[in-house]
Amino acid sequence: MSSPKTTQVVLVGWDYERVLAGIFSFPLDRLILLPTPQEEREVKIRGPGKTSLDYAEKIRDTVGELRKVEAELHPIPAHDFAKDFETIVSLIKREQSKGQEVILNVSSGTKIMSAAAISAAFLYGTRTCYTIPETEIYEAKGVGKTITLPLLVGFKPLQTLSDSAQQILHALREMGGETETMKTLARKLGWSKDELGKLSYHLNRLEAYGLVRTRRVGRELTIQLSETGFVLTSEPVTRKR
């Protein structure tokens, strides 16, 4: 049986050699580069030819020449966790749906970009690598060893939840991501008034996991999917055996 092809999703900040070192450390069939959009302020600060997008284009050309692999450039914000997370998740899911193995390279980019990428990798069970610089006092310099970060590859958090908890999350998504009362949610689930205690128990756990948010308004409890909960419920319900 042939091994799956590999897509590398690579954050691009203001490094060239370390990013390339990570790319060349693993199999490569598809390459998706995630630089930041080029802005006038960045050009003034870093100088012509030294923006994140400039480096991404240079990496694209080098990989194309040496590995004969075309690269897709997909700019993402430098400091917007929610948008970065959503974009990276969508790319991971797109590539996984094609049967590709996905590797995330977080050797470059901003801290927010890296946090979003690592969070997405954890949720969707993808390998993640980082190339350690030779020296790093005030800024990273040189190329050291490329390591794989110790994430739980193949772990799917939604699958660890009970059937009832999964049903609650998917019901909330079908309701547009929020509801103004527990009773409305219970009706959506087909649960009786006698089961409101069970619903409250599961909501408390889901809120502790960061998948929902609740707020008391008078005597009612409003319930809302968090950003993470909304992303997770894009997957179908998985029944536990």
C-alpha positions as CSV (number, residue, x, y, z in Angstrom):
1,M,0.0,0.0,0.0
2,S,1.4,3.4,-1.0
3,S,2.0,6.0,1.7
4,P,-0.1,9.1,1.7
5,K,1.2,12.2,0.0
6,T,2.3,15.1,2.2
7,T,1.1,18.7,2.3
8,Q,3.2,21.1,4.3
9,V,1.5,24.2,5.6
10,V,4.2,26.7,6.5
11,L,4.0,30.0,8.4
12,V,6.2,32.7,6.9
13,G,7.4,35.6,8.8
14,W,10.9,37.1,8.3
15,D,13.1,34.0,8.1
16,Y,14.3,32.2,5.0
17,E,16.9,29.6,5.9
18,R,15.1,28.2,8.9
19,V,11.8,27.9,7.0
20,L,13.5,26.1,4.2
21,A,15.3,23.8,6.6
22,G,12.0,22.7,8.0
23,I,10.5,22.2,4.6
24,F,13.4,20.1,3.4
25,S,13.3,17.9,6.5
26,F,10.1,16.2,5.5
27,P,8.4,14.7,2.4
28,L,6.8,17.3,0.2
29,D,4.1,16.9,-2.4
30,R,2.1,20.1,-1.8
31,L,3.2,23.4,-0.2
32,I,1.0,26.1,1.3
33,L,2.8,29.2,2.5
34,L,1.1,31.5,5.0
35,P,2.8,35.0,5.0
36,T,1.3,38.1,6.3
37,P,-0.2,40.6,3.8
38,Q,2.2,43.2,2.6
39,E,1.6,46.6,4.1
40,E,3.3,49.9,3.5
41,R,4.4,50.2,7.2
42,E,6.1,46.8,7.0
43,V,8.0,47.9,3.9
44,K,9.2,51.1,5.6
45,I,10.3,49.2,8.7
46,R,12.0,46.2,7.1
47,G,13.0,47.6,3.8
48,P,12.1,46.6,0.2
49,G,12.4,42.9,-0.5
50,K,12.3,42.0,3.2
51,T,8.6,41.7,4.0
52,S,6.9,38.4,4.9
53,L,5.3,38.2,1.5
54,D,8.7,38.8,-0.2
55,Y,10.2,35.9,1.8
56,A,7.3,33.7,0.9
57,E,7.8,34.4,-2.8
58,K,11.5,33.6,-2.5
59,I,10.7,30.3,-0.7
60,R,8.2,29.5,-3.3
61,D,10.7,30.0,-6.1
62,T,13.5,28.1,-4.3
63,V,11.2,25.1,-3.6
64,G,9.9,25.1,-7.1
65,E,13.4,25.1,-8.5
66,L,14.9,22.4,-6.2
67,R,11.8,20.2,-5.5
68,K,9.7,20.9,-8.6
69,V,6.7,21.5,-6.3
70,E,4.4,24.5,-6.8
71,A,3.4,26.5,-3.8
72,E,0.1,28.1,-2.9
73,L,0.5,31.5,-1.2
74,H,-2.3,32.2,1.3
75,P,-1.7,35.5,3.3
76,I,-3.1,35.6,6.9
77,P,-3.2,38.4,9.5
78,A,-0.2,38.8,11.7
79,H,-2.1,39.4,14.9
80,D,-5.7,37.9,14.6
81,F,-5.9,34.6,16.3
82,A,-9.5,33.8,15.3
83,K,-9.0,34.5,11.6
84,D,-5.6,32.6,11.5
85,F,-7.1,29.7,13.4
86,E,-10.1,29.5,11.1
87,T,-8.0,29.7,7.9
88,I,-5.5,27.1,9.1
89,V,-8.2,24.7,10.2
90,S,-9.9,25.0,6.8
91,L,-6.6,24.3,5.0
92,I,-5.9,21.2,7.2
93,K,-9.4,19.9,6.6
94,R,-9.2,20.5,2.9
95,E,-6.0,18.6,2.5
96,Q,-7.0,15.8,4.9
97,S,-10.2,15.3,2.8
98,K,-7.9,14.6,-0.2
99,G,-6.1,11.9,1.7
100,Q,-3.0,14.1,2.3
101,E,-0.9,13.9,5.4
102,V,-0.5,17.4,6.8
103,I,2.6,18.8,8.5
104,L,2.6,22.3,10.0
105,N,5.8,24.3,10.0
106,V,5.8,27.0,12.8
107,S,9.5,28.0,12.5
108,S,8.5,31.6,11.5
109,G,5.6,34.0,11.7
110,T,4.3,35.9,14.7
111,K,3.5,34.4,18.0
112,I,-0.2,34.7,17.3
113,M,0.2,32.9,14.0
114,S,2.1,30.1,15.8
115,A,-0.4,29.8,18.6
116,A,-3.3,29.5,16.0
117,A,-1.4,26.9,14.0
118,I,-0.4,24.8,17.1
119,S,-4.0,24.9,18.3
120,A,-5.3,23.8,14.9
121,A,-2.7,21.0,14.8
122,F,-3.8,19.7,18.2
123,L,-7.4,19.7,17.3
124,Y,-6.9,17.9,14.0
125,G,-4.0,15.6,14.9
126,T,-1.4,17.0,12.5
127,R,2.4,16.8,12.9
128,T,4.0,20.1,13.7
129,C,7.7,21.1,13.3
130,Y,9.9,23.9,14.4
131,T,13.5,24.6,13.3
132,I,15.6,25.8,16.3
133,P,17.9,28.7,15.5
134,E,21.6,28.4,16.1
135,T,21.6,31.5,18.3
136,E,18.7,33.5,19.7
137,I,19.6,36.5,21.9
138,Y,17.7,39.5,20.6
139,E,16.7,37.8,17.3
140,A,16.9,34.3,15.9
141,K,20.0,33.7,13.7
142,G,21.3,30.6,11.9
143,V,19.8,27.2,11.4
144,G,19.8,24.5,14.1
145,K,17.9,21.2,14.4
146,T,14.4,20.8,13.1
147,I,12.2,19.1,15.7
148,T,8.7,17.7,15.7
149,L,6.6,19.2,18.5
150,P,5.1,16.6,20.9
151,L,1.4,17.0,20.1
152,L,-1.1,14.1,20.2
153,V,-1.1,13.2,16.5
154,G,-4.4,11.6,15.5
155,F,-6.2,12.8,18.7
156,K,-9.6,14.2,18.0
157,P,-11.0,16.0,21.1
158,L,-14.6,15.8,20.0
159,Q,-14.5,12.0,20.0
160,T,-13.6,12.0,23.7
161,L,-17.0,13.6,24.6
162,S,-20.1,11.6,25.4
163,D,-22.9,11.3,22.9
164,S,-25.0,13.7,24.9
165,A,-22.3,16.4,24.9
166,Q,-21.7,16.0,21.2
167,Q,-25.5,16.3,20.6
168,I,-25.6,19.5,22.6
169,L,-22.7,21.1,20.6
170,H,-24.3,20.2,17.2
171,A,-27.7,21.3,18.3
172,L,-26.3,24.7,19.3
173,R,-24.6,25.0,15.9
174,E,-27.9,24.2,14.1
175,M,-29.5,27.0,16.2
176,G,-27.0,29.5,14.8
177,G,-24.4,29.0,17.6
178,E,-26.5,30.3,20.5
179,T,-29.8,30.1,22.4
180,E,-31.4,32.3,25.0
181,T,-32.7,29.6,27.3
182,M,-31.9,26.0,28.4
183,K,-35.5,25.0,27.8
184,T,-35.2,26.0,24.1
185,L,-32.0,23.9,23.8
186,A,-33.7,21.0,25.6
187,R,-36.6,21.1,23.1
188,K,-34.2,21.2,20.2
189,L,-32.5,18.0,21.6
190,G,-35.9,16.4,22.3
191,W,-35.2,16.2,26.0
192,S,-37.9,16.5,28.6
193,K,-38.1,19.0,31.5
194,D,-36.9,16.2,33.8
195,E,-33.6,16.1,31.9
196,L,-32.7,19.8,32.5
197,G,-30.4,18.7,35.3
198,K,-28.5,16.4,32.8
199,L,-28.3,19.3,30.4
200,S,-26.9,21.6,33.1
201,Y,-24.3,19.0,34.0
202,H,-23.1,18.7,30.4
203,L,-23.1,22.4,29.8
204,N,-20.9,22.9,32.9
205,R,-18.4,20.4,31.5
206,L,-18.5,21.9,28.0
207,E,-17.9,25.4,29.5
208,A,-14.9,24.1,31.5
209,Y,-13.5,22.7,28.2
210,G,-13.9,26.1,26.6
211,L,-16.4,24.8,24.0
212,V,-19.4,26.9,25.2
213,R,-20.0,30.2,27.0
214,T,-22.9,30.8,29.3
215,R,-24.3,34.0,30.8
216,R,-27.1,34.5,33.4
217,V,-29.8,37.0,32.2
218,G,-32.4,37.3,35.0
219,R,-33.6,33.8,35.6
220,E,-32.5,32.5,32.2
221,L,-29.2,31.1,31.1
222,T,-28.0,32.1,27.6
223,I,-25.7,29.6,25.9
224,Q,-23.3,30.2,23.1
225,L,-20.8,28.1,21.2
226,S,-17.2,29.4,21.6
227,E,-15.0,29.8,18.5
228,T,-13.4,26.4,19.3
229,G,-16.8,24.8,19.8
230,F,-17.9,26.2,16.5
231,V,-14.9,24.8,14.6
232,L,-15.2,21.4,16.2
233,T,-18.8,21.0,15.3
234,S,-18.0,21.3,11.7
235,E,-17.2,17.6,12.0
236,P,-20.1,15.1,11.9
237,V,-21.3,13.5,15.2
238,T,-19.1,10.6,16.1
239,R,-20.9,8.0,18.2
240,K,-18.7,6.4,20.9
241,R,-18.6,2.6,20.8
